[in-house]
Amino acid sequence: MTNHKETPNHADVDISCDEDCFAAAEPLSRREFTAGTIAGASMAAMTGTASAALEVTGGHMMIDTPDGTSDAAFFHPIEGKHPGVLIWTDIRGLRQAYRGMGKRLAGEGYSVLIPNPFYRESKAPFPGEDFNFRDEDDRAMMMRVMGQLVAPGAAERDAEAFVAWLDAQDQVDSSKKMGTAGYCMGGPLTMRTAALLPDRIGAAASFHGGGLVTDKPSSPHLMIPKMEARYHVAIAANDHEKEPEAEGILRAAFKDAGLPATVEVYEGADHGWCMSDSPVYNEPQAERAWAQMVKDFNTALV
């Protein structure tokens, strides 16, 4: 198991998830999803970020953790060893949209693991297509399940297990630093991972991350001094409107820690804009965010 720095007690950690989070998580209709996926692939080809360079493979995996066995998706180039990347999902969990992202990033030359963050409750897909984010009972159940993920030390145990699993794979070059990326609730999980394992995490990205800056002593932004990672924080425009001070606080924290970081508000992009199966998917801004992540990974990990 890799060494890590001491981390704060996370008993009072929460994952910020408001109306925008739930609204962005409403699944597209089958027709909308198909159209969005085709459009996203076309944009990727036009911007030169499509995963055409390397042929990839991968599939379903089961990973033992201290809290149980997590199902996960793992994608990597067919040949060679490559830097590992751990992706933390949003509130809708491991699904086809993330598998597509994993394959695409593998095509860029990375070995990519996408675990089911809710494995303590159910195998993926969870919460599933029948889940109604507008239903009070369903929402209460989801918040309970999310609470399992942010219980004291839970995310840290997960991160350590997933990183160790990646490092043990023949397709991962463990001599290189590893990357991590997270969406919505996954944003703060990238910070907890980078702070826990600074010797392994060399680059990270948070996309429309919720609760990066809070007034609690365990706020993710307070973990920045423990990190040794290049960072990109991509903030949704409507998140910025609600918490305009967070951008400046994050910029100052990274500067004080001496870490290379970009903290940017993506104008016109609402919470959830990076996911092709979200009703607020913003293709041009999603491609721009993707390009920045790949640039940072190529700089810090290769």
Secondary structure, DSSP 8 states (H G I E B T S, - for coil): ----------TT------HHHHHHTS---HHHHHHHHHHHHHHHHHHT-SS-SS-EEEEEEEEEETTEEEEEEEEEESSS-B-EEEEE--TT-S-HHHHHHHHHHHHTT-EEEEE-TTTTT--SS-S-TT--TTSHHHHHHHHHHHHHHTSTTHHHHHHHHHHHHHHTSTTB-TTS-EEEEEETTHHHHHHHHHHH-TTTEEEEEEES-SSSS-SSTT-GGGGGGG---EEEEEEEHHHHHH-THHHHHHHHHHHHHT--EEEEEETT--TTTT-TTSTT--HHHHHHHHHHHHHHHHHHT-
